[in-house]
């Protein structure tokens, strides 16, 4: 660190090179203000920490869907440690079924739009099925070439099970009302 003209301490990159002039050793010293670089590094650290600590599974792959990163949320959702999946094809680790659409249509939409969001059925490492709300985005480099694919996947298995249980309960209640030997009136106070 060095002091600026105003007395504020600033981070600097310091270098000093000895040189010989007329038999005497002198030093050429440079200091470069690296405040912006330090701020950028802090931003990257913050974002990496945020990414690592969210509960959604955040998975990045190459454009051909080979897994590059797998956050802690992905480990918890799918049961696979990152070390076991990095470098493997995503379709091998977490194959997807599309209950509301056709896989070819989903892929075509993704290729055309660079984005897709919808429900998929995937499996944990132990084989247990998962209902997943998936949001997949194609990331391009500054030249516009595909660079990576990022998927943010939320486990909605409990929500889907609760919805199914509610539908089943409503159907049973409706069936009881239809076969009841006496008249039943349902009203609300208000």
Long-range contacts (C-beta under 8 A, 24 or more apart in sequence): 2-31, 10-35, 11-35, 11-37, 11-38, 56-152, 56-153, 56-154, 57-132, 57-151, 57-152, 57-153, 57-154, 57-155, 58-150, 58-151, 58-152, 58-153, 59-90, 59-150, 59-151, 59-153, 60-148, 60-149, 60-150, 60-151, 61-90, 61-148, 61-149, 61-150, 61-151, 62-148, 62-149, 63-138, 63-146, 63-147, 63-148, 63-149, 65-89, 65-90, 65-91, 65-149, 66-90, 67-93, 68-148, 74-153, 77-124, 77-130, 77-132, 77-153, 77-155, 78-122, 78-124, 78-125, 78-130, 79-124, 79-125, 79-126, 80-125, 90-151, 94-122, 94-123, 95-122, 95-123, 96-120, 96-121, 96-122, 96-132, 96-134, 97-121, 97-122, 110-136, 110-138, 114-138, 114-140, 119-156, 120-153, 122-153, 129-157, 130-155, 130-157, 131-155, 131-156, 131-157, 131-159, 131-160, 132-156
